[in-house]
């Protein structure tokens, strides 16, 4: 699953959570981590790239 598609889905979920005034700190953190990947040019990589980023540094 591409990072760019996962990010789109996370944004939808966060928007809905905000409408419901539902705190989702784990999802908020995940979005921040995936935003870092996008900034690194990894939006067309699979979601496993997050694991690889922290294992390999």
mmCIF file of the N, C-alpha and C atoms, coordinates in Angstrom:
data_MODEL
# 
_entry.id   MODEL 
# 
loop_
_atom_site.group_PDB 
_atom_site.id 
_atom_site.type_symbol 
_atom_site.label_atom_id 
_atom_site.label_alt_id 
_atom_site.label_comp_id 
_atom_site.label_asym_id 
_atom_site.label_entity_id 
_atom_site.label_seq_id 
_atom_site.pdbx_PDB_ins_code 
_atom_site.Cartn_x 
_atom_site.Cartn_y 
_atom_site.Cartn_z 
_atom_site.occupancy 
_atom_site.B_iso_or_equiv 
_atom_site.pdbx_formal_charge 
_atom_site.auth_seq_id 
_atom_site.auth_comp_id 
_atom_site.auth_asym_id 
_atom_site.auth_atom_id 
_atom_site.pdbx_PDB_model_num 
ATOM 1   N N  . UNK A 1 1  ? 0.864   -1.169 0.000  1.00 0.00 ? 1  UNK A N  1 
ATOM 2   C CA . UNK A 1 1  ? 0.000   0.000  0.000  1.00 0.00 ? 1  UNK A CA 1 
ATOM 3   C C  . UNK A 1 1  ? 0.904   1.224  0.000  1.00 0.00 ? 1  UNK A C  1 
ATOM 4   N N  . UNK A 1 2  ? 0.731   2.097  -0.974 1.00 0.00 ? 2  UNK A N  1 
ATOM 5   C CA . UNK A 1 2  ? 1.598   3.267  -1.097 1.00 0.00 ? 2  UNK A CA 1 
ATOM 6   C C  . UNK A 1 2  ? 1.395   4.266  0.046  1.00 0.00 ? 2  UNK A C  1 
ATOM 7   N N  . UNK A 1 3  ? 2.473   4.892  0.442  1.00 0.00 ? 3  UNK A N  1 
ATOM 8   C CA . UNK A 1 3  ? 2.442   5.905  1.493  1.00 0.00 ? 3  UNK A CA 1 
ATOM 9   C C  . UNK A 1 3  ? 1.439   7.007  1.144  1.00 0.00 ? 3  UNK A C  1 
ATOM 10  N N  . UNK A 1 4  ? 1.435   7.458  -0.099 1.00 0.00 ? 4  UNK A N  1 
ATOM 11  C CA . UNK A 1 4  ? 0.542   8.557  -0.490 1.00 0.00 ? 4  UNK A CA 1 
ATOM 12  C C  . UNK A 1 4  ? -0.931  8.185  -0.318 1.00 0.00 ? 4  UNK A C  1 
ATOM 13  N N  . UNK A 1 5  ? -1.283  6.931  -0.551 1.00 0.00 ? 5  UNK A N  1 
ATOM 14  C CA . UNK A 1 5  ? -2.674  6.502  -0.377 1.00 0.00 ? 5  UNK A CA 1 
ATOM 15  C C  . UNK A 1 5  ? -3.017  6.355  1.105  1.00 0.00 ? 5  UNK A C  1 
ATOM 16  N N  . UNK A 1 6  ? -2.065  5.858  1.881  1.00 0.00 ? 6  UNK A N  1 
ATOM 17  C CA . UNK A 1 6  ? -2.279  5.725  3.319  1.00 0.00 ? 6  UNK A CA 1 
ATOM 18  C C  . UNK A 1 6  ? -2.460  7.105  3.948  1.00 0.00 ? 6  UNK A C  1 
ATOM 19  N N  . UNK A 1 7  ? -1.671  8.065  3.486  1.00 0.00 ? 7  UNK A N  1 
ATOM 20  C CA . UNK A 1 7  ? -1.786  9.430  4.001  1.00 0.00 ? 7  UNK A CA 1 
ATOM 21  C C  . UNK A 1 7  ? -3.169  9.992  3.703  1.00 0.00 ? 7  UNK A C  1 
ATOM 22  N N  . UNK A 1 8  ? -3.674  9.758  2.503  1.00 0.00 ? 8  UNK A N  1 
ATOM 23  C CA . UNK A 1 8  ? -5.014  10.228 2.137  1.00 0.00 ? 8  UNK A CA 1 
ATOM 24  C C  . UNK A 1 8  ? -6.056  9.650  3.088  1.00 0.00 ? 8  UNK A C  1 
ATOM 25  N N  . UNK A 1 9  ? -5.948  8.359  3.374  1.00 0.00 ? 9  UNK A N  1 
ATOM 26  C CA . UNK A 1 9  ? -6.900  7.703  4.266  1.00 0.00 ? 9  UNK A CA 1 
ATOM 27  C C  . UNK A 1 9  ? -6.786  8.225  5.694  1.00 0.00 ? 9  UNK A C  1 
ATOM 28  N N  . UNK A 1 10 ? -5.557  8.464  6.140  1.00 0.00 ? 10 UNK A N  1 
ATOM 29  C CA . UNK A 1 10 ? -5.373  9.006  7.492  1.00 0.00 ? 10 UNK A CA 1 
ATOM 30  C C  . UNK A 1 10 ? -5.989  10.392 7.608  1.00 0.00 ? 10 UNK A C  1 
ATOM 31  N N  . UNK A 1 11 ? -5.847  11.214 6.572  1.00 0.00 ? 11 UNK A N  1 
ATOM 32  C CA . UNK A 1 11 ? -6.433  12.556 6.603  1.00 0.00 ? 11 UNK A CA 1 
ATOM 33  C C  . UNK A 1 11 ? -7.952  12.478 6.702  1.00 0.00 ? 11 UNK A C  1 
ATOM 34  N N  . UNK A 1 12 ? -8.553  11.549 5.974  1.00 0.00 ? 12 UNK A N  1 
ATOM 35  C CA . UNK A 1 12 ? -10.009 11.369 6.046  1.00 0.00 ? 12 UNK A CA 1 
ATOM 36  C C  . UNK A 1 12 ? -10.412 10.967 7.461  1.00 0.00 ? 12 UNK A C  1 
ATOM 37  N N  . UNK A 1 13 ? -9.707  10.010 8.031  1.00 0.00 ? 13 UNK A N  1 
ATOM 38  C CA . UNK A 1 13 ? -10.017 9.547  9.387  1.00 0.00 ? 13 UNK A CA 1 
ATOM 39  C C  . UNK A 1 13 ? -9.831  10.664 10.408 1.00 0.00 ? 13 UNK A C  1 
ATOM 40  N N  . UNK A 1 14 ? -8.773  11.439 10.272 1.00 0.00 ? 14 UNK A N  1 
ATOM 41  C CA . UNK A 1 14 ? -8.536  12.545 11.203 1.00 0.00 ? 14 UNK A CA 1 
ATOM 42  C C  . UNK A 1 14 ? -9.603  13.624 11.069 1.00 0.00 ? 14 UNK A C  1 
ATOM 43  N N  . UNK A 1 15 ? -10.034 13.908 9.861  1.00 0.00 ? 15 UNK A N  1 
ATOM 44  C CA . UNK A 1 15 ? -11.107 14.887 9.655  1.00 0.00 ? 15 UNK A CA 1 
ATOM 45  C C  . UNK A 1 15 ? -12.396 14.426 10.330 1.00 0.00 ? 15 UNK A C  1 
ATOM 46  N N  . UNK A 1 16 ? -12.722 13.153 10.176 1.00 0.00 ? 16 UNK A N  1 
ATOM 47  C CA . UNK A 1 16 ? -13.939 12.617 10.798 1.00 0.00 ? 16 UNK A CA 1 
ATOM 48  C C  . UNK A 1 16 ? -13.819 12.605 12.318 1.00 0.00 ? 16 UNK A C  1 
ATOM 49  N N  . UNK A 1 17 ? -12.656 12.246 12.827 1.00 0.00 ? 17 UNK A N  1 
ATOM 50  C CA . UNK A 1 17 ? -12.437 12.245 14.276 1.00 0.00 ? 17 UNK A CA 1 
ATOM 51  C C  . UNK A 1 17 ? -12.589 13.656 14.838 1.00 0.00 ? 17 UNK A C  1 
ATOM 52  N N  . UNK A 1 18 ? -12.087 14.631 14.103 1.00 0.00 ? 18 UNK A N  1 
ATOM 53  C CA . UNK A 1 18 ? -12.214 16.021 14.548 1.00 0.00 ? 18 UNK A CA 1 
ATOM 54  C C  . UNK A 1 18 ? -13.678 16.442 14.603 1.00 0.00 ? 18 UNK A C  1 
ATOM 55  N N  . UNK A 1 19 ? -14.464 16.047 13.607 1.00 0.00 ? 19 UNK A N  1 
ATOM 56  C CA . UNK A 1 19 ? -15.896 16.370 13.600 1.00 0.00 ? 19 UNK A CA 1 
ATOM 57  C C  . UNK A 1 19 ? -16.598 15.794 14.823 1.00 0.00 ? 19 UNK A C  1 
ATOM 58  N N  . UNK A 1 20 ? -16.150 14.620 15.252 1.00 0.00 ? 20 UNK A N  1 
ATOM 59  C CA . UNK A 1 20 ? -16.750 13.945 16.402 1.00 0.00 ? 20 UNK A CA 1 
ATOM 60  C C  . UNK A 1 20 ? -16.093 14.337 17.720 1.00 0.00 ? 20 UNK A C  1 
ATOM 61  N N  . UNK A 1 21 ? -15.113 15.226 17.655 1.00 0.00 ? 21 UNK A N  1 
ATOM 62  C CA . UNK A 1 21 ? -14.329 15.631 18.821 1.00 0.00 ? 21 UNK A CA 1 
ATOM 63  C C  . UNK A 1 21 ? -13.734 14.413 19.522 1.00 0.00 ? 21 UNK A C  1 
ATOM 64  N N  . UNK A 1 22 ? -13.213 13.509 18.715 1.00 0.00 ? 22 UNK A N  1 
ATOM 65  C CA . UNK A 1 22 ? -12.645 12.258 19.196 1.00 0.00 ? 22 UNK A CA 1 
ATOM 66  C C  . UNK A 1 22 ? -11.124 12.329 19.117 1.00 0.00 ? 22 UNK A C  1 
ATOM 67  N N  . UNK A 1 23 ? -10.441 12.272 20.250 1.00 0.00 ? 23 UNK A N  1 
ATOM 68  C CA . UNK A 1 23 ? -8.980  12.304 20.203 1.00 0.00 ? 23 UNK A CA 1 
ATOM 69  C C  . UNK A 1 23 ? -8.422  10.988 19.655 1.00 0.00 ? 23 UNK A C  1 
ATOM 70  N N  . UNK A 1 24 ? -7.487  11.102 18.744 1.00 0.00 ? 24 UNK A N  1 
ATOM 71  C CA . UNK A 1 24 ? -6.841  9.931  18.152 1.00 0.00 ? 24 UNK A CA 1 
ATOM 72  C C  . UNK A 1 24 ? -5.324  10.172 18.112 1.00 0.00 ? 24 UNK A C  1 
ATOM 73  N N  . UNK A 1 25 ? -4.689  10.157 19.284 1.00 0.00 ? 25 UNK A N  1 
ATOM 74  C CA . UNK A 1 25 ? -3.266  10.503 19.337 1.00 0.00 ? 25 UNK A CA 1 
ATOM 75  C C  . UNK A 1 25 ? -2.374  9.553  18.549 1.00 0.00 ? 25 UNK A C  1 
ATOM 76  N N  . UNK A 1 26 ? -2.706  8.292  18.499 1.00 0.00 ? 26 UNK A N  1 
ATOM 77  C CA . UNK A 1 26 ? -1.897  7.342  17.733 1.00 0.00 ? 26 UNK A CA 1 
ATOM 78  C C  . UNK A 1 26 ? -1.947  7.632  16.247 1.00 0.00 ? 26 UNK A C  1 
ATOM 79  N N  . UNK A 1 27 ? -3.119  7.948  15.754 1.00 0.00 ? 27 UNK A N  1 
ATOM 80  C CA . UNK A 1 27 ? -3.275  8.279  14.340 1.00 0.00 ? 27 UNK A CA 1 
ATOM 81  C C  . UNK A 1 27 ? -2.583  9.600  14.017 1.00 0.00 ? 27 UNK A C  1 
ATOM 82  N N  . UNK A 1 28 ? -2.661  10.542 14.933 1.00 0.00 ? 28 UNK A N  1 
ATOM 83  C CA . UNK A 1 28 ? -1.981  11.823 14.740 1.00 0.00 ? 28 UNK A CA 1 
ATOM 84  C C  . UNK A 1 28 ? -0.474  11.618 14.640 1.00 0.00 ? 28 UNK A C  1 
ATOM 85  N N  . UNK A 1 29 ? 0.067   10.778 15.509 1.00 0.00 ? 29 UNK A N  1 
ATOM 86  C CA . UNK A 1 29 ? 1.500   10.471 15.462 1.00 0.00 ? 29 UNK A CA 1 
ATOM 87  C C  . UNK A 1 29 ? 1.862   9.756  14.163 1.00 0.00 ? 29 UNK A C  1 
ATOM 88  N N  . UNK A 1 30 ? 1.056   8.788  13.773 1.00 0.00 ? 30 UNK A N  1 
ATOM 89  C CA . UNK A 1 30 ? 1.320   8.058  12.529 1.00 0.00 ? 30 UNK A CA 1 
ATOM 90  C C  . UNK A 1 30 ? 1.347   9.015  11.340 1.00 0.00 ? 30 UNK A C  1 
ATOM 91  N N  . UNK A 1 31 ? 0.415   9.952  11.300 1.00 0.00 ? 31 UNK A N  1 
ATOM 92  C CA . UNK A 1 31 ? 0.382   10.927 10.207 1.00 0.00 ? 31 UNK A CA 1 
ATOM 93  C C  . UNK A 1 31 ? 1.667   11.746 10.185 1.00 0.00 ? 31 UNK A C  1 
ATOM 94  N N  . UNK A 1 32 ? 2.139   12.160 11.346 1.00 0.00 ? 32 UNK A N  1 
ATOM 95  C CA . UNK A 1 32 ? 3.386   12.932 11.415 1.00 0.00 ? 32 UNK A CA 1 
ATOM 96  C C  . UNK A 1 32 ? 4.565   12.114 10.890 1.00 0.00 ? 32 UNK A C  1 
ATOM 97  N N  . UNK A 1 33 ? 4.613   10.840 11.242 1.00 0.00 ? 33 UNK A N  1 
ATOM 98  C CA . UNK A 1 33 ? 5.709   9.987  10.782 1.00 0.00 ? 33 UNK A CA 1 
ATOM 99  C C  . UNK A 1 33 ? 5.660   9.787  9.268  1.00 0.00 ? 33 UNK A C  1 
ATOM 100 N N  . UNK A 1 34 ? 4.475   9.593  8.744  1.00 0.00 ? 34 UNK A N  1 
ATOM 101 C CA . UNK A 1 34 ? 4.343   9.412  7.299  1.00 0.00 ? 34 UNK A CA 1 
ATOM 102 C C  . UNK A 1 34 ? 4.573   10.717 6.541  1.00 0.00 ? 34 UNK A C  1 
ATOM 103 N N  . UNK A 1 35 ? 4.283   11.850 7.172  1.00 0.00 ? 35 UNK A N  1 
ATOM 104 C CA . UNK A 1 35 ? 4.610   13.135 6.547  1.00 0.00 ? 35 UNK A CA 1 
ATOM 105 C C  . UNK A 1 35 ? 6.123   13.273 6.378  1.00 0.00 ? 35 UNK A C  1 
ATOM 106 N N  . UNK A 1 36 ? 6.888   12.754 7.335  1.00 0.00 ? 36 UNK A N  1 
ATOM 107 C CA . UNK A 1 36 ? 8.350   12.758 7.218  1.00 0.00 ? 36 UNK A CA 1 
ATOM 108 C C  . UNK A 1 36 ? 8.789   11.942 6.006  1.00 0.00 ? 36 UNK A C  1 
ATOM 109 N N  . UNK A 1 37 ? 8.150   10.801 5.806  1.00 0.00 ? 37 UNK A N  1 
ATOM 110 C CA . UNK A 1 37 ? 8.494   9.969  4.652  1.00 0.00 ? 37 UNK A CA 1 
ATOM 111 C C  . UNK A 1 37 ? 8.207   10.693 3.343  1.00 0.00 ? 37 UNK A C  1 
ATOM 112 N N  . UNK A 1 38 ? 7.082   11.375 3.288  1.00 0.00 ? 38 UNK A N  1 
ATOM 113 C CA . UNK A 1 38 ? 6.740   12.128 2.084  1.00 0.00 ? 38 UNK A CA 1 
ATOM 114 C C  . UNK A 1 38 ? 7.763   13.233 1.855  1.00 0.00 ? 38 UNK A C  1 
ATOM 115 N N  . UNK A 1 39 ? 8.173   13.901 2.929  1.00 0.00 ? 39 UNK A N  1 
ATOM 116 C CA . UNK A 1 39 ? 9.196   14.945 2.804  1.00 0.00 ? 39 UNK A CA 1 
ATOM 117 C C  . UNK A 1 39 ? 10.517  14.369 2.292  1.00 0.00 ? 39 UNK A C  1 
ATOM 118 N N  . UNK A 1 40 ? 10.755  13.091 2.595  1.00 0.00 ? 40 UNK A N  1 
ATOM 119 C CA . UNK A 1 40 ? 11.966  12.403 2.124  1.00 0.00 ? 40 UNK A CA 1 
ATOM 120 C C  . UNK A 1 40 ? 11.807  11.854 0.708  1.00 0.00 ? 40 UNK A C  1 
ATOM 121 N N  . UNK A 1 41 ? 10.644  12.110 0.078  1.00 0.00 ? 41 UNK A N  1 
ATOM 122 C CA . UNK A 1 41 ? 10.415  11.649 -1.289 1.00 0.00 ? 41 UNK A CA 1 
ATOM 123 C C  . UNK A 1 41 ? 9.969   10.202 -1.393 1.00 0.00 ? 41 UNK A C  1 
ATOM 124 N N  . UNK A 1 42 ? 9.386   9.654  -0.331 1.00 0.00 ? 42 UNK A N  1 
ATOM 125 C CA . UNK A 1 42 ? 9.004   8.242  -0.302 1.00 0.00 ? 42 UNK A CA 1 
ATOM 126 C C  . UNK A 1 42 ? 7.510   8.005  -0.498 1.00 0.00 ? 42 UNK A C  1 
ATOM 127 N N  . UNK A 1 43 ? 6.782   8.975  -1.071 1.00 0.00 ? 43 UNK A N  1 
ATOM 128 C CA . UNK A 1 43 ? 5.327   8.826  -1.198 1.00 0.00 ? 43 UNK A CA 1 
ATOM 129 C C  . UNK A 1 43 ? 4.899   7.675  -2.094 1.00 0.00 ? 43 UNK A C  1 
ATOM 130 N N  . UNK A 1 44 ? 5.760   7.236  -2.994 1.00 0.00 ? 44 UNK A N  1 
ATOM 131 C CA . UNK A 1 44 ? 5.424   6.120  -3.884 1.00 0.00 ? 44 UNK A CA 1 
ATOM 132 C C  . UNK A 1 44 ? 5.988   4.794  -3.398 1.00 0.00 ? 44 UNK A C  1 
ATOM 133 N N  . UNK A 1 45 ? 6.467   4.776  -2.166 1.00 0.00 ? 45 UNK A N  1 
ATOM 134 C CA . UNK A 1 45 ? 6.962   3.541  -1.553 1.00 0.00 ? 45 UNK A CA 1 
ATOM 135 C C  . UNK A 1 45 ? 5.828   2.883  -0.784 1.00 0.00 ? 45 UNK A C  1 
ATOM 136 N N  . UNK A 1 46 ? 6.013   1.613  -0.463 1.00 0.00 ? 46 UNK A N  1 
ATOM 137 C CA . UNK A 1 46 ? 5.044   0.916  0.366  1.00 0.00 ? 46 UNK A CA 1 
ATOM 138 C C  . UNK A 1 46 ? 5.161   1.361  1.814  1.00 0.00 ? 46 UNK A C  1 
ATOM 139 N N  . UNK A 1 47 ? 4.133   1.090  2.595  1.00 0.00 ? 47 UNK A N  1 
ATOM 140 C CA . UNK A 1 47 ? 4.122   1.539  3.985  1.00 0.00 ? 47 UNK A CA 1 
ATOM 141 C C  . UNK A 1 47 ? 5.238   0.913  4.821  1.00 0.00 ? 47 UNK A C  1 
ATOM 142 N N  . UNK A 1 48 ? 5.833   -0.187 4.350  1.00 0.00 ? 48 UNK A N  1 
ATOM 143 C CA . UNK A 1 48 ? 6.937   -0.803 5.077  1.00 0.00 ? 48 UNK A CA 1 
ATOM 144 C C  . UNK A 1 48 ? 8.158   0.112  5.143  1.00 0.00 ? 48 UNK A C  1 
ATOM 145 N N  . UNK A 1 49 ? 8.177   1.155  4.337  1.00 0.00 ? 49 UNK A N  1 
ATOM 146 C CA . UNK A 1 49 ? 9.306   2.086  4.336  1.00 0.00 ? 49 UNK A CA 1 
ATOM 147 C C  . UNK A 1 49 ? 9.440   2.790  5.690  1.00 0.00 ? 49 UNK A C  1 
ATOM 148 N N  . UNK A 1 50 ? 8.356   2.908  6.439  1.00 0.00 ? 50 UNK A N  1 
ATOM 149 C CA . UNK A 1 50 ? 8.442   3.499  7.777  1.00 0.00 ? 50 UNK A CA 1 
ATOM 150 C C  . UNK A 1 50 ? 9.300   2.618  8.677  1.00 0.00 ? 50 UNK A C  1 
ATOM 151 N N  . UNK A 1 51 ? 9.058   1.334  8.650  1.00 0.00 ? 51 UNK A N  1 
ATOM 152 C CA . UNK A 1 51 ? 9.867   0.378  9.418  1.00 0.00 ? 51 UNK A CA 1 
ATOM 153 C C  . UNK A 1 51 ? 11.332  0.470  8.995  1.00 0.00 ? 51 UNK A C  1 
ATOM 154 N N  . UNK A 1 52 ? 11.550  0.480  7.698  1.00 0.00 ? 52 UNK A N  1 
ATOM 155 C CA . UNK A 1 52 ? 12.917  0.525  7.175  1.00 0.00 ? 52 UNK A CA 1 
ATOM 156 C C  . UNK A 1 52 ? 13.633  1.806  7.585  1.00 0.00 ? 52 UNK A C  1 
ATOM 157 N N  . UNK A 1 53 ? 12.908  2.902  7.655  1.00 0.00 ? 53 UNK A N  1 
ATOM 158 C CA . UNK A 1 53 ? 13.514  4.186  8.042  1.00 0.00 ? 53 UNK A CA 1 
ATOM 159 C C  . UNK A 1 53 ? 14.106  4.104  9.442  1.00 0.00 ? 53 UNK A C  1 
ATOM 160 N N  . UNK A 1 54 ? 13.417  3.468  10.357 1.00 0.00 ? 54 UNK A N  1 
ATOM 161 C CA . UNK A 1 54 ? 13.882  3.449  11.738 1.00 0.00 ? 54 UNK A CA 1 
ATOM 162 C C  . UNK A 1 54 ? 14.815  2.284  12.033 1.00 0.00 ? 54 UNK A C  1 
ATOM 163 N N  . UNK A 1 55 ? 14.759  1.244  11.255 1.00 0.00 ? 55 UNK A N  1 
ATOM 164 C CA . UNK A 1 55 ? 15.690  0.130  11.436 1.00 0.00 ? 55 UNK A CA 1 
ATOM 165 C C  . UNK A 1 55 ? 17.050  0.488  10.846 1.00 0.00 ? 55 UNK A C  1 
ATOM 166 N N  . UNK A 1 56 ? 17.029  1.112  9.685  1.00 0.00 ? 56 UNK A N  1 
ATOM 167 C CA . UNK A 1 56 ? 18.283  1.441  8.994  1.00 0.00 ? 56 UNK A CA 1 
ATOM 168 C C  . UNK A 1 56 ? 18.802  2.828  9.322  1.00 0.00 ? 56 UNK A C  1 
ATOM 169 N N  . UNK A 1 57 ? 17.927  3.669  9.866  1.00 0.00 ? 57 UNK A N  1 
ATOM 170 C CA . UNK A 1 57 ? 18.358  5.002  10.251 1.00 0.00 ? 57 UNK A CA 1 
ATOM 171 C C  . UNK A 1 57 ? 18.307  6.025  9.227  1.00 0.00 ? 57 UNK A C  1 
# 
